[in-house]
Amino acid sequence: MKELQPIMLAGTGSDVGKSLIAAGLCRIFMQDGYRPAPFKAQNMALNSYATPDGLEIGRAQAVQAEACGIACSTDMNPILLKPSGEHTSQVVLNGRPSGNADAYQYFRKEGKEELRRIAHEAFDRLKGRYNPVVIEGAGSISELNLREGDIVNMSMAAYAGANVILVADIDRGGVFASVYGSIILQTPEHRKLIKGIIINKFRGDLRLFEEGKKMLEGLCGVPVLGVVPMAGHIHIDEEDSVALSGKDRCAESGKINVAIILLKHISNFTDFNVLERNPDVNLYYAADPADLADADVVILPGSKNTLADLFDLRKRGLAKAVVEAREAGKTVIGICGGYQMMGEEVADPDGVEGDIGALPGLGLLPVKTVIGSEKTTRQVGFRFMEDERLCKGYEIHMGRTETDRPFIRFEDGAPEGCMADDGRCFGSYVHGLLDNPAVVEYILNPYLDEKIKNKFDPVAFKEQQYDLLADWLRRYININQLYNIIRKND
């Protein structure tokens, strides 16, 4: 195949759909016979993923790698910031934690050369193996106060020799100002890199924006490659917690109601995406004790700050509501930080998470957790209870929990997790636990009538979604024009 130049999906702002369009283009390039790979120099997200070699990257790049049909690696996201408080983030470099930094310290221009070197070296390794590299920017490309310290947007595009496609969210309003402003505020050198515009999240009749496309092209001197409608029928893992804003639904009759406790520092909420797509399930996020009244299954998710979230659950009355749900016979499950909270105590003697030294847990499982500075990051294969099917997942946690009632056996024979005697209350460190049919069937079967039980294949469903996304983008983006932009001149 001919070599293609790198392409960057940059944004007029955050949550304009860069990650989704990047994933769709990755799938298109793969379908067309190329060998693409995703790249984002610096990501800020609580949803992360373990690579096959036991390192950590942002979830969006792991999803994009899946769309490419390749294994993910830290070269795809060499710098990851995981917020742990209002102004503080854990900094993960090349997949390993390197300490914490406050926002002011991190985003000032001084000291950025080392981070820039890490990002450039990772990109160079990717470019040597894949064609093309699909780069994702971060937030807005026109944050003038952060320009000199930029390592992820236009400075990265310039280093990579990437053709930049600017993505704008028309659903927010002000699309003309956001597109024109984002372009005109660039330096002349960076402005030349912007080769196309994609208008995303359109609602209504596309014919009504035909004149708008011509106006934008005349105003900006850059072609509009496509106007992409809202795609609510396509389900791809999302990275930012803003995606949860529309999921605070309530219980629904005729379905199995699964309530996810909405934590302030919730992480890896993609753990529940497969379960949410199950046609027998109504999954919603619970922020109030009353939200648990009609739940069949209650799940405590992962947290970037377990002790702070445990304290907050007590303050909001949710801790008591979870305990009462268990006493009422509901199924209660904890994953990672949620598992830690379900025990008798969570201790942080070294202050890894903050100033709270220890708190009593919910007392639902006979375990105690000590949070430490060493992070466990790895992909795992395991068997669930007596089921012989091989399951898969990954671990990303800072803590050790001793258990004598495991219900999971890793491939090396090591035990994991803790389950109550009645089998209706259990916790585990394994993210992706609920992506496995053996686990989901065990949870849902007590609530299902055999006549309405649906067979759901999560792997096939996920692949279908990537193909649907590619088809959607082919329909609304001029892919031939895009290829003409990124084809390398002989």
N, C-alpha and C positions, 0 to 999 in steps of 0.2 A: 504493500500500500504506500501511496505517496505520503511524505512527511507533512504534517499539519503544524502550523504555528500554535503556540499555547493560546488559550482563550481565557479571559477573566470575566466572571459575572460580578459586576460592581453594583452598588445600590445607591439610590437617593436617600435611603434611610434604613433603619433596622426593620426586620420582618416584612420586607417587600416581596419576598419569595425567591431570593437568590439561591438558597440551598436546594429548593425543590426544582428550579429550572436547571441548576447544575446537575442534579441527579438525572433529570430527563435527558439532557444532552449527553451525559455519560452513556446512558442506555442506547441512545440513537447512534453514537459513534461505534459502540460495540456491535450493534445490529448491522451496521454498514461495513463491518470487517476491520475496523481499526482496533487498537489496543489502548483505550484511554485509561487515565488514572486521575483521581481528584487531588486537589491541594488547597489548603488554607494555612497560610503562614502562622496566623495567630487566631485562636478561637477563644471565646468566653462562653462557657456553658457548664451547667451542672449535669447534663446528660452526657456521660462519657462511655467508652467502650474499651474492652481489653483486646489487644491484638493477639495473633497466634503465638507470638514470642513473649507474652506476659507483660506488655507495656500498655500505656493508656493514651487514647486520643479522643477528640470530640466525636460525639455520636453521628453528626451530620456527615463527616468524612467516611465513617464506617458504612453508613447507608449508601453514600455515593460509590464506594468501592464495591458494594454488593451489586449496585446497578451496572457497574463495569464488568461484573463477573470475576473479580479478583479478590484476593485476601487483602485486608487492610494492613497498613504499617504506619509507624510514627512519622515517616517521611511525608505522609499525607497531611499531617497536622503537628509540626514539630514544637509548637508553643501553645499550651492550653492553660487558660486561667479559669479556676473553679472558685467562684465567689463563696466565701465562708462567713461573711458578715456584711454590714452596710458599706464598709470602705475597704475590706480586705479580701484578697484572693490567694488561694494556693497556686503557685506557679509550677507547672509541669513542663519540663524541657526534654524533648526527645523521649517522651513516655515515662519519665521518672520525676517524682516531686523534688523540687530544689529549694523549697521554703515558701514563706508567705511574703506578700508585698501589699502595702496599702496603695490605693488608686493613684494618689499624688506622686508617690515614689516611682510607681511603675510607668506612668504615662508621660512623665517629663522626658525631654529629649536626651538628657545626659545619661550615659551608660547604655544606650540602645545599640551600640555597635556590635556587642557580643550576641545579642538577640538577632540582629540583622544577619550576622554571619551564620548562625544556626539555621535560620530560615532559608537563606540562599543555598547553603550546602545541601539541605534536604531537597529543595527544588531541583538542584542540579542532578542529584542521584535519581530522582523520579524521571526527569526528562531523558536521562540516558537509557531508561528501560521502557518507557511508554510513549504512545503517540495517539492523540495529543494529551497534554496535561490540561485539565479543566480546573482553573483556579477560581476560588470564591473569595471575594472581598469581605469586609466586615463593616456593618453599620453604614454610615454615610461616607461618601468619598470627599465631602466638602467641609469637613471639620477643620477649619483653618488654624485653630489654636493647637491642633495636634499634628499638623502637617510635618513639621521638622522631625518628629519622632516616629512617623509612620513606617511600619514594617509590613503591613498587610494589604494596603490598597494600592494607590497609584505608583508609589515607589517600588513596590513589589512587581507591578505590571511592567514598569520600565526595565527593571533588572531582568525579568523573564522574557522581554520582547513580546509581551502578550497583546493581543487585540482585545480591547475592553468593550464589553457590551453592557450598557447601563440599564438596570432594571428599576422600574418605577411602579408604585402601587397606586393605581387610579382610584381605588375604593376609598382612600383617605381624603380625596379631594386635593385640589391645588397641583395637579400633575404637571401643568405647563410650567409653573414657577419652580417646582422641584427639579424637573429635568433641565430646564434652561439654566437655573441657578447652579446646579451641580456641575454643569459643563463649563459655564462662563467663569466660575470661581477657580478653575484649575489653572496651573501655570501653562504657558503656551506649549511647553514640551509635553506635558501630561495630557493636555487637551487633544493633541494629535493622536494619542493612543486610543481615543474613544471612537469606535468604528460603527457602532450600531446602538439602537434603543429598543428595549422590549417593554411594552406597557402590560402590566400584570394585574390580575384580580378584577377584570372588567365584569360589569353586570349589565344586562339588557341587550339591546339590538346593536350589533357591531357596526352596522351601516351608519349609525348615528355618530360614529367617531371617525369616519373616513376623512372628513374635512379637517378634523383635529390632527390626524396623522400628517396631512400636508402642511398644516400650520407649524407643527413641531419640527418637521424636516426643514422648512424654510427658515424658522427661527434659529435652529441649532446647527444647520448644515451637516446633519448626521441622519442616515436613513433609519426609519422605524421598521425593524425587521418583523414585528408582529404585535398583535394585541391579543393577549391570552385571557380567556374568561375564567371566572372562578371554577374550580374543579373539585367540588364537594364530593363527587363520586369516586375520587381517587384517594387512596389511603396510604400515605408514606410516613414513616416515623418522623416526628418533628422534634426539634432540638430545644427550643426556647419555651419557658414556662408560660409565655403569653398564649401558647396554644391551648392552655387549660381554661382560658377565660370563658369559652363557650361550652364547657363540659360540667358546669355546676348544676346538672339536672337533678331530678328527684326519682324516687322509686316508681316503678311502672308495673301495672298488673299484667299477668300473663307471661312474665319473663323472670329469669333469675336475676335478682337485684344485687349488684356488686358495688359496694361503697368503698372508694379509696379515700383515706383520711388525707385532707389537704394540709400539708405541712408548710411552714414558712420557708424552709430550706429544702424543699422536696428535690430529689435528684433521681435520674433514670426513670422518669415516669413512662418512658417507652416500654417498660416492663409489662405494661397492661394493654398495649395496642392490639396484640393478637386476641386476647380475651375480649376486648371491646368489639372486635369484628365478628365474634361468634353470634350467630342469629338468635340463639336462645338467651343471650345475656343483655341486660341493661346496666351499663357501667356508668357511674357518675362519681363526682368528687364531693366529699362531705366536709363542710366547714363549720357545721353547727351540730350539737348533740342530737337535735331532733331529726337530722338527716339520716340517722342510723335506725330509726324506729322500724322501718319496713325493709331494711336490708336483710338479705339472706347470707351474704358473705361480706366480711369487713376485712380490708387489707391495709396494713401500715406499711407505707413505702419506704424507699431509701431516703436518707437525709445527709446533707453536707455538714450539719451540725446537730448531732443526735441529742446532746444534752439540752441545748437551747430549745429544740423542738419538743422535747419531752416536758420541759418546764412550761412551754406555751400550751401544750395539750391539757395540762392540769389547769392552767389559768382559764382556758376556754370551756372547761367542763367536758372536753372530748375524751380525756383519759378515763374518767368515770363511765362515760357512755360506752367506750370500747369494752371495759370490764363487764358492764351490765349486758352488753350484747353477747359476750361469751357465756355469762350465767344463764342467758335466755336460750342457749343452745345453738346460736348462730356459729358459722364457721369463721374463725379469726386467724389471719395469716400475717406474718411479718417478713419483710425482705430487707436484708442488710441492716440499715439503721433501724428500721421497723422491728426487725428481729431482736436487736439489742434492747429496744424499749420494752419488749414483751417479757423480759427477764426480771430477776429480783433486784438487780442493781446495775447501774452503768457508772463506771469510775474513770476519771481522766486525771491520774496523779501528776502527769507532766504538763498539764495545761495545753495539750495539743489543739483542742477545739476552742479554748477560751478560759474564762475565769471560774466556771462552775466545776468544782472538783469531783463531785459525785451526786447522784440522785437515785432514789429508789425507783425501780421500774414498775411496770404495771402488774407484776406478779403472776402473769399468765403461764409462764414456763419456768422450770427450775434451773435457770442458768444465770450466770453473772458475767459481765463484760468489762474488760479493761482496755481502754483506748490507748494505743501506743503510736509512736512516730513512724514505725515501719509500715509501709503500705503493701498490701497483697493485691496484685494485679495479674490475672491469668484467665485463660479460657479453660473450661473444664468439661469433661464427659462424665456422666454419672447414671446410676440406675435409681429409680424412685421406688422406695419400699420393695415389694416383691415383684414388681413389673420388670420383665427382662428386656424391654426396649431401651436402647441407648439414648439418653437425653443429653442435651448440650446447653451450656450457659457460660457465664463468666463471673469472676469475682473482682470487685474493686472496693476495698475497705481498709480502714485503719482501726484495728481492734481485734481482740482475741476473746472468744466465747467458748468456755468449756461446757461440754454436754455429755450426758450418759444415756440420752434417748434419741440417737440419730435415726433419721428415716431416709437418708441419702447415702449411697456408697459411691465414691469416686472410682474411676477406672483403676487406680492404684490400690484400691481397697480401703482407703482412708474414710472414716465416718464424717458426716456433716449434718448440721441442723439439729433441731429438737422438736419432738412431737408429743403432745399430751396423750394419755392412755386411750382416750375415746377417738383419737384420730381427727378431731374437728378443730384442733388448735395447733399450729406449728409455725416455725420460723426457720429461715435459711439465709446464708450470705449470698446465694447464687442469684445473680441477675439473669433474666431470661428464663427463669424457672417456669413461668407461665406460658412460654412459647412451645412447650412440649405437650403433645397430646396425652401422654401417660399421666401427667400432673393435672391437666385441665379436666380430663375425664373423671379422675378421682374426686376433684372438688365439685364438679357439677352434677355427677350422677345421682347423688342423693336427692336432688331437687328436680330431676327430669322424669317425665313420663316417657317410657320406652317408645311410645308411638310418635312422639314429637322430637325425639332426639335427632340432631343433625350431625352428620360426619363432616368435620371441618379440618382441612389440611392447611396448616399455617404456612408451610414452606411454599406450596403451590400458590397460595393466596398472595404471598409477598411478591413472587416472581410475576404474577399476573398484574399486580399494581405497577411495577416498573414498566411493563410493556404498555399498559394503559396510559401511563404518563408520557411515554415516548410517542404513542399515537396522538395524544392530545397536543403535544408541542409540534409535531409534524403538521397537524391540521391548522394551527394558528400562527406558526412562525415560518418564515420563508427560509427553509433549511438550505436550499440551493444557494441563496444569497449569502447565508452564513458560511457555507463552504468556500465560496468565492473570496470571502474576507480572510479566512484562516489558511487557505492553501498556500504552501510555501512556493515562492517564485523560483523557477529553475535558473 
